[in-house]
């Protein structure tokens, strides 16, 4: 989604027209709404079905590979959610102002060094989960910093963006991981309860983000027009 809309976003960012600048704010929020929702949805689906998928995929093999430990699955789900949710700010901020690319480039380097440093510490402690969580922490800091730069450039309130683009996904998937530990997928009843709870969490997230059926229909109409062309 970012790849498709970025050329237009770049034109609006470079325009001195106030209407174009406002258009960037509106469309960026809209893009972020869908990215947060779809990223969280993908992370919830992964937590719900990955272990079952792995067991089915390897059940006919002589030496099956067991699903990853649940803390590792949770780390991957958290990283998936926060990376997807922060993508709009990260991509657009590289085109925000004359220093956007330099600032975000430096930020990416710092994020990588933080990730490496924390991973080395976790490795020396013998914690594979710690290495996985180091990526989550570094990625979260990177997403928060890039959104701060972008919101400052566009004169937007940063805290609401940080909440929706980082804190909400982390809290949601963290809660989902805890529920996955409380309700292990060891019976059909537990599985149904967990999947139903995840579905309710997904719908509540859509409501919190302001994604409703009218917005979805509007997006589908836009996609139909693109396909027809």
QUIRA-V337983 format. One line per field, one symbol per residue. phi: phi as a letter, one per 30 degrees, with the letter a starting at -180 (. if undefined). burial: 1 if it has 16 or more other ideal C-beta (glycine too) atoms within 10 Angstrom, else 0. A space follows every 10 residues. Layout:
BEGIN
phi: ???
burial: ???
END
This chain:
BEGIN
phi: .dddceeded dddddddddd dddedddddd ddeddddddd ddddddddcd dddddddcdc ddbdcdedee eddddddddd dddddcdedd ddddccidce dddddddddd dddddddddd dddddicddd dddddddddd dddddddddd dddchcdded dddddbdded dddddddddd ddcddcaddd dddddddddd dddddedddi dcdddddddd ddddddddd
burial: 1100110010 0110000000 0011001111 1111111011 1011011101 1001000000 0000001101 1011111111 1111111111 1111111001 0011001000 1001100110 0100000001 1111111111 1111111111 1011000100 1101110111 0110011011 0010100000 1001101100 1100110010 1000000000 000000000
END
